[in-house]
Amino acid sequence: MDLQLQDRVALVVGGRGYIGAVVAERLREEGATVVVASRNAGGGDDDGVVLDATDQASVDAAVARVLDEHGRIDVLVVTAAPSARTLDASRASDPDQVAHAVDGKALGFLRVANAVLPAQRTAGFGRVVVLSGQNAYLSGNVTTSLRNAATNVIAANLADQTAGTGITVNVVNPGTVTDEPSAEVRPGAGGESSPAQIADLVAFLCSPRSVVSGESISIAHRVLGSITI
């Protein structure tokens, strides 16, 4: 299927990470002009920008540079956030860790989306996809639950705010991400997926062919034994 991304401009925040790098390459394969955004310069990208999603000035400067150089940002993908494995489980309910984690993931996404959406509104077209996680559906760790749930809620609100403008906003929620995902799904856990599988789903949601909006989509399998009403 032609995803109609040829010559579209895509900003991939966190585009040098484990998942983000594969997403960036998948969009390039579809013919998109991909701008990789990360906290640090370098990495061999011909078209990259420095962007710290926790710093509003950094976000504004990076988005302004992309718009100045390319004239538009058709697609925004946000994959940037510290892995859940980097969080201190012994501080799961520590307000300082919770606040830091929410700022780094959910509010980081909101800062970037708020900077990009005005140009997409003017263009009458835009695709926004953020990577969250199935911890949003699990209790037991306030930090991981809240940072993902907040990301999903923010995306749903942005989707409602942009309804009817030609812009779609969606969330992709992986469970465990690994190069060789197992088909087994254990009770109380989500299915495993690979960066390549996630990138395929993200690429479709970035396509003009997709009109899905306001959805939080679990990839592989949503948490087995969990029902959210």
PAKOL-829632 format. One record per residue (C-alpha): residue number from 0; residue in three letters; x, y, z. Coordinates in steps of 0.02 Angstrom, whole numbers, plus 50000, padded with zeros to 5 digits. Layout:
BEGIN
<num NUM residu ALA xx X yy Y zz Z>
...
END
This chain:
BEGIN
<num 0 residu MET xx 50000 yy 50000 zz 50000>
<num 1 residu ASP xx 50064 yy 50173 zz 49957>
<num 2 residu LEU xx 50052 yy 50271 zz 50119>
<num 3 residu GLN xx 50062 yy 50436 zz 50021>
<num 4 residu LEU xx 50205 yy 50500 zz 50128>
<num 5 residu GLN xx 50317 yy 50544 zz 49981>
<num 6 residu ASP xx 50394 yy 50716 zz 50012>
<num 7 residu ARG xx 50299 yy 50741 zz 50175>
<num 8 residu VAL xx 50402 yy 50822 zz 50313>
<num 9 residu ALA xx 50409 yy 50718 zz 50472>
<num 10 residu LEU xx 50484 yy 50773 zz 50638>
<num 11 residu VAL xx 50530 yy 50621 zz 50744>
<num 12 residu VAL xx 50568 yy 50672 zz 50923>
<num 13 residu GLY xx 50680 yy 50543 zz 51003>
<num 14 residu GLY xx 50728 yy 50485 zz 50830>
<num 15 residu ARG xx 50894 yy 50412 zz 50883>
<num 16 residu GLY xx 50819 yy 50299 zz 51016>
<num 17 residu TYR xx 50783 yy 50113 zz 51012>
<num 18 residu ILE xx 50610 yy 50136 zz 50937>
<num 19 residu GLY xx 50627 yy 50311 zz 50866>
<num 20 residu ALA xx 50771 yy 50267 zz 50750>
<num 21 residu VAL xx 50670 yy 50127 zz 50671>
<num 22 residu VAL xx 50518 yy 50240 zz 50653>
<num 23 residu ALA xx 50626 yy 50371 zz 50567>
<num 24 residu GLU xx 50695 yy 50244 zz 50446>
<num 25 residu ARG xx 50522 yy 50173 zz 50408>
<num 26 residu LEU xx 50458 yy 50347 zz 50364>
<num 27 residu ARG xx 50610 yy 50376 zz 50253>
<num 28 residu GLU xx 50570 yy 50213 zz 50162>
<num 29 residu GLU xx 50398 yy 50286 zz 50124>
<num 30 residu GLY xx 50481 yy 50439 zz 50046>
<num 31 residu ALA xx 50459 yy 50562 zz 50189>
<num 32 residu THR xx 50587 yy 50694 zz 50228>
<num 33 residu VAL xx 50630 yy 50650 zz 50408>
<num 34 residu VAL xx 50702 yy 50772 zz 50534>
<num 35 residu VAL xx 50770 yy 50684 zz 50686>
<num 36 residu ALA xx 50759 yy 50779 zz 50850>
<num 37 residu SER xx 50859 yy 50728 zz 51002>
<num 38 residu ARG xx 50938 yy 50807 zz 51154>
<num 39 residu ASN xx 51113 yy 50797 zz 51084>
<num 40 residu ALA xx 51186 yy 50850 zz 50917>
<num 41 residu GLY xx 51278 yy 50727 zz 50807>
<num 42 residu GLY xx 51235 yy 50549 zz 50761>
<num 43 residu GLY xx 51266 yy 50565 zz 50575>
<num 44 residu ASP xx 51097 yy 50638 zz 50529>
<num 45 residu ASP xx 51106 yy 50759 zz 50385>
<num 46 residu ASP xx 50944 yy 50838 zz 50442>
<num 47 residu GLY xx 50933 yy 50839 zz 50631>
<num 48 residu VAL xx 50892 yy 50964 zz 50767>
<num 49 residu VAL xx 50931 yy 50976 zz 50951>
<num 50 residu LEU xx 50772 yy 50969 zz 51054>
<num 51 residu ASP xx 50748 yy 50944 zz 51240>
<num 52 residu ALA xx 50563 yy 50911 zz 51267>
<num 53 residu THR xx 50576 yy 50964 zz 51449>
<num 54 residu ASP xx 50635 yy 51139 zz 51397>
<num 55 residu GLN xx 50505 yy 51252 zz 51314>
<num 56 residu ALA xx 50638 yy 51366 zz 51238>
<num 57 residu SER xx 50726 yy 51216 zz 51161>
<num 58 residu VAL xx 50563 yy 51150 zz 51090>
<num 59 residu ASP xx 50515 yy 51318 zz 51015>
<num 60 residu ALA xx 50687 yy 51344 zz 50938>
<num 61 residu ALA xx 50692 yy 51170 zz 50861>
<num 62 residu VAL xx 50516 yy 51181 zz 50787>
<num 63 residu ALA xx 50551 yy 51355 zz 50720>
<num 64 residu ARG xx 50709 yy 51292 zz 50635>
<num 65 residu VAL xx 50617 yy 51148 zz 50551>
<num 66 residu LEU xx 50478 yy 51263 zz 50491>
<num 67 residu ASP xx 50606 yy 51389 zz 50428>
<num 68 residu GLU xx 50704 yy 51257 zz 50332>
<num 69 residu HIS xx 50559 yy 51151 zz 50267>
<num 70 residu GLY xx 50408 yy 51265 zz 50272>
<num 71 residu ARG xx 50297 yy 51140 zz 50360>
<num 72 residu ILE xx 50288 yy 50990 zz 50478>
<num 73 residu ASP xx 50161 yy 50868 zz 50408>
<num 74 residu VAL xx 50197 yy 50730 zz 50532>
<num 75 residu LEU xx 50250 yy 50734 zz 50714>
<num 76 residu VAL xx 50303 yy 50574 zz 50802>
<num 77 residu VAL xx 50357 yy 50584 zz 50984>
<num 78 residu THR xx 50451 yy 50434 zz 51050>
<num 79 residu ALA xx 50562 yy 50526 zz 51174>
<num 80 residu ALA xx 50549 yy 50471 zz 51355>
<num 81 residu PRO xx 50661 yy 50378 zz 51476>
<num 82 residu SER xx 50631 yy 50192 zz 51478>
<num 83 residu ALA xx 50527 yy 50126 zz 51622>
<num 84 residu ARG xx 50680 yy 50021 zz 51666>
<num 85 residu THR xx 50774 yy 50182 zz 51711>
<num 86 residu LEU xx 50648 yy 50228 zz 51846>
<num 87 residu ASP xx 50679 yy 50183 zz 52028>
<num 88 residu ALA xx 50548 yy 50055 zz 52079>
<num 89 residu SER xx 50582 yy 50092 zz 52262>
<num 90 residu ARG xx 50523 yy 50272 zz 52230>
<num 91 residu ALA xx 50368 yy 50224 zz 52131>
<num 92 residu SER xx 50256 yy 50334 zz 52239>
<num 93 residu ASP xx 50383 yy 50471 zz 52272>
<num 94 residu PRO xx 50302 yy 50635 zz 52216>
<num 95 residu ASP xx 50468 yy 50703 zz 52153>
<num 96 residu GLN xx 50499 yy 50552 zz 52041>
<num 97 residu VAL xx 50318 yy 50552 zz 51983>
<num 98 residu ALA xx 50325 yy 50736 zz 51938>
<num 99 residu HIS xx 50491 yy 50716 zz 51848>
<num 100 residu ALA xx 50427 yy 50566 zz 51749>
<num 101 residu VAL xx 50265 yy 50652 zz 51698>
<num 102 residu ASP xx 50361 yy 50806 zz 51644>
<num 103 residu GLY xx 50484 yy 50704 zz 51543>
<num 104 residu LYS xx 50352 yy 50605 zz 51449>
<num 105 residu ALA xx 50176 yy 50677 zz 51454>
<num 106 residu LEU xx 50216 yy 50862 zz 51468>
<num 107 residu GLY xx 50363 yy 50842 zz 51350>
<num 108 residu PHE xx 50242 yy 50777 zz 51219>
<num 109 residu LEU xx 50121 yy 50919 zz 51255>
<num 110 residu ARG xx 50257 yy 51051 zz 51234>
<num 111 residu VAL xx 50309 yy 50984 zz 51065>
<num 112 residu ALA xx 50130 yy 50957 zz 51004>
<num 113 residu ASN xx 50080 yy 51133 zz 51055>
<num 114 residu ALA xx 50228 yy 51202 zz 50957>
<num 115 residu VAL xx 50188 yy 51102 zz 50799>
<num 116 residu LEU xx 49998 yy 51105 zz 50793>
<num 117 residu PRO xx 49976 yy 51289 zz 50743>
<num 118 residu ALA xx 50071 yy 51261 zz 50581>
<num 119 residu GLN xx 49971 yy 51103 zz 50547>
<num 120 residu ARG xx 49809 yy 51198 zz 50577>
<num 121 residu THR xx 49863 yy 51330 zz 50451>
<num 122 residu ALA xx 49906 yy 51194 zz 50325>
<num 123 residu GLY xx 49742 yy 51103 zz 50354>
<num 124 residu PHE xx 49835 yy 50938 zz 50375>
<num 125 residu GLY xx 49935 yy 50851 zz 50510>
<num 126 residu ARG xx 49972 yy 50684 zz 50588>
<num 127 residu VAL xx 50028 yy 50671 zz 50769>
<num 128 residu VAL xx 50077 yy 50506 zz 50850>
<num 129 residu VAL xx 50149 yy 50482 zz 51023>
<num 130 residu LEU xx 50222 yy 50324 zz 51099>
<num 131 residu SER xx 50154 yy 50289 zz 51273>
<num 132 residu GLY xx 50139 yy 50116 zz 51351>
<num 133 residu GLN xx 50025 yy 49986 zz 51424>
<num 134 residu ASN xx 50077 yy 50032 zz 51600>
<num 135 residu ALA xx 49937 yy 50160 zz 51581>
<num 136 residu TYR xx 49818 yy 50015 zz 51614>
<num 137 residu LEU xx 49912 yy 49940 zz 51762>
<num 138 residu SER xx 49912 yy 49989 zz 51945>
<num 139 residu GLY xx 50052 yy 49953 zz 52067>
<num 140 residu ASN xx 50175 yy 50086 zz 52013>
<num 141 residu VAL xx 50114 yy 50266 zz 52023>
<num 142 residu THR xx 50259 yy 50332 zz 51918>
<num 143 residu THR xx 50240 yy 50219 zz 51767>
<num 144 residu SER xx 50050 yy 50217 zz 51773>
<num 145 residu LEU xx 50030 yy 50404 zz 51785>
<num 146 residu ARG xx 50158 yy 50459 zz 51656>
<num 147 residu ASN xx 50079 yy 50347 zz 51525>
<num 148 residu ALA xx 49899 yy 50380 zz 51574>
<num 149 residu ALA xx 49933 yy 50568 zz 51569>
<num 150 residu THR xx 50008 yy 50551 zz 51395>
<num 151 residu ASN xx 49854 yy 50459 zz 51334>
<num 152 residu VAL xx 49736 yy 50588 zz 51410>
<num 153 residu ILE xx 49833 yy 50733 zz 51334>
<num 154 residu ALA xx 49827 yy 50652 zz 51163>
<num 155 residu ALA xx 49640 yy 50622 zz 51176>
<num 156 residu ASN xx 49610 yy 50804 zz 51220>
<num 157 residu LEU xx 49720 yy 50865 zz 51076>
<num 158 residu ALA xx 49625 yy 50751 zz 50957>
<num 159 residu ASP xx 49461 yy 50829 zz 51013>
<num 160 residu GLN xx 49531 yy 51005 zz 50998>
<num 161 residu THR xx 49588 yy 50973 zz 50819>
<num 162 residu ALA xx 49437 yy 50873 zz 50760>
<num 163 residu GLY xx 49379 yy 50930 zz 50589>
<num 164 residu THR xx 49541 yy 51022 zz 50548>
<num 165 residu GLY xx 49626 yy 50887 zz 50446>
<num 166 residu ILE xx 49737 yy 50841 zz 50594>
<num 167 residu THR xx 49735 yy 50672 zz 50682>
<num 168 residu VAL xx 49813 yy 50632 zz 50851>
<num 169 residu ASN xx 49841 yy 50455 zz 50911>
<num 170 residu VAL xx 49936 yy 50353 zz 51040>
<num 171 residu VAL xx 50028 yy 50189 zz 51015>
<num 172 residu ASN xx 50042 yy 50086 zz 51175>
<num 173 residu PRO xx 50173 yy 49948 zz 51170>
<num 174 residu GLY xx 50194 yy 49818 zz 51305>
<num 175 residu THR xx 50370 yy 49746 zz 51315>
<num 176 residu VAL xx 50476 yy 49797 zz 51166>
<num 177 residu THR xx 50609 yy 49674 zz 51107>
<num 178 residu ASP xx 50698 yy 49628 zz 50946>
<num 179 residu GLU xx 50623 yy 49453 zz 50950>
<num 180 residu PRO xx 50447 yy 49466 zz 51022>
<num 181 residu SER xx 50363 yy 49310 zz 51088>
<num 182 residu ALA xx 50188 yy 49262 zz 51034>
<num 183 residu GLU xx 50148 yy 49213 zz 51214>
<num 184 residu VAL xx 50044 yy 49334 zz 51316>
<num 185 residu ARG xx 50046 yy 49311 zz 51504>
<num 186 residu PRO xx 49901 yy 49359 zz 51618>
<num 187 residu GLY xx 49923 yy 49535 zz 51683>
<num 188 residu ALA xx 50043 yy 49581 zz 51543>
<num 189 residu GLY xx 50032 yy 49651 zz 51369>
<num 190 residu GLY xx 50097 yy 49568 zz 51213>
<num 191 residu GLU xx 50276 yy 49593 zz 51156>
<num 192 residu SER xx 50317 yy 49691 zz 50998>
<num 193 residu SER xx 50474 yy 49740 zz 50903>
<num 194 residu PRO xx 50528 yy 49916 zz 50852>
<num 195 residu ALA xx 50495 yy 49867 zz 50671>
<num 196 residu GLN xx 50316 yy 49814 zz 50710>
<num 197 residu ILE xx 50286 yy 49975 zz 50805>
<num 198 residu ALA xx 50360 yy 50076 zz 50661>
<num 199 residu ASP xx 50240 yy 49995 zz 50538>
<num 200 residu LEU xx 50090 yy 50046 zz 50643>
<num 201 residu VAL xx 50157 yy 50222 zz 50669>
<num 202 residu ALA xx 50188 yy 50242 zz 50482>
<num 203 residu PHE xx 50008 yy 50198 zz 50444>
<num 204 residu LEU xx 49941 yy 50319 zz 50574>
<num 205 residu CYS xx 50053 yy 50454 zz 50495>
<num 206 residu SER xx 49980 yy 50422 zz 50323>
<num 207 residu PRO xx 49849 yy 50531 zz 50239>
<num 208 residu ARG xx 49760 yy 50365 zz 50209>
<num 209 residu SER xx 49725 yy 50351 zz 50395>
<num 210 residu VAL xx 49583 yy 50452 zz 50468>
<num 211 residu VAL xx 49594 yy 50368 zz 50640>
<num 212 residu SER xx 49602 yy 50499 zz 50777>
<num 213 residu GLY xx 49585 yy 50507 zz 50965>
<num 214 residu GLU xx 49633 yy 50325 zz 50989>
<num 215 residu SER xx 49754 yy 50240 zz 51109>
<num 216 residu ILE xx 49805 yy 50085 zz 51014>
<num 217 residu SER xx 49889 yy 49940 zz 51102>
<num 218 residu ILE xx 50008 yy 49844 zz 50991>
<num 219 residu ALA xx 50029 yy 49654 zz 50997>
<num 220 residu HIS xx 49898 yy 49625 zz 51133>
<num 221 residu ARG xx 49824 yy 49737 zz 51265>
<num 222 residu VAL xx 49851 yy 49682 zz 51446>
<num 223 residu LEU xx 49781 yy 49506 zz 51462>
<num 224 residu GLY xx 49641 yy 49500 zz 51590>
<num 225 residu SER xx 49615 yy 49689 zz 51597>
<num 226 residu ILE xx 49453 yy 49777 zz 51550>
<num 227 residu THR xx 49439 yy 49967 zz 51541>
<num 228 residu ILE xx 49264 yy 50039 zz 51525>
END
